[in-house]
Amino acid sequence: MDQLGHAVAVAGDVNGDGFGDFLVQTTGNNMSVGTQSGRVLLFFGGVNLKAQPDIKFAGGNVDDANGPMTGCGDLNGDGDDDIAFAATDIDAQHQAILPARVEIHFGGPAMATSAPLVLLGESAPDFFGSSISAAGDVNGDGYPDLIVGSHQGASGGGRVRIYFGGPQMDAAPDVILESPADAPVTGHFGYSVAGVGDVNGDGFADVAVGATDGNEYPASPGRVYVYYGGSPPHTTPDLVFMGNYPDEYFGQVVVSAGDLNHDGYADIAVLARGIPAGEVDVAVGRTATQGRVYLYWGGEHPILSPVIENAPAPIAFPSGMSLAVFDIDGDAEPEILTGQLANYGSSPVTGQVSIYQSSNNYAAPALTISAASSDDWFGFALSR
């Protein structure tokens, strides 16, 4: 019960052999406390892929819990791509006992399994590393940067940190983004983070931060905040996207959508998981909605309302939804992929992945791939 495939990520070319590599996460033996720590498995690409990982990054202590992971690009400028993943030390009762951390592993032909650089959260319950993403070069120094969310930092409101890459990259955050005043009270600012490319065409990479709607009454829609890069990067939001429905978890996932409309500006995709029938509460204004993917076009003056509101197929309980945008068929037209789970929280959990294409303006799935067997959680994780 080690949940192999709990998360997956593209790593870039970490060993410099000209082939892309990938990461797969296992949470460890979650059925037996004190027996096994989680692992991040690195598989090297090549003409002949191997079934066994080339490098295993094990948690530092028994029962370590691994979090999100990402390929970072070449953070330190040595010519090899690097990776980062979050981890938390937990005790026998599965409670955090140390500040959560993010481990950065620099690539190379002889990659070490111990982390040469470790970033630490403020305190155990701040969920530092609950979201993590390559940020692109937000400050224009020629090195890619890293963005890390802690959605319960800053006394529960959430906090996001950006770390600049470079030959002397260190563990001190270079930019700190605080939860804006208009964020939902318990909106978990930093629940999702993403490098979204150059949205406004100023030559600097930009970042986006999701603040899912909280549980306050009356409920308020979630938000996604976009911060423009620069020298220095902006610390107040330049754009704010807001969901249509309270409690739909707008901003659960935010990703770069590339340049979907080919206008030269980076676009953004935002996932709202929706409200399943079992969570409807009319008294507080919570009505059933489908999960949705919202697309926003970049530009010198970006569009603040979604240009496409895509509703994935209805499912019984969509909280396990995942999202990715990339060109899977090589036609220079990115596809949108959504992973969806049914019966989440009970058994059997079944899943599917839907693929949307530009040929019909992403209005309906061009292909839906279902699980090969029941209770395999197919689609829970998609690489972004």
Disulfide bonds with the S-S distance in Angstrom:
none
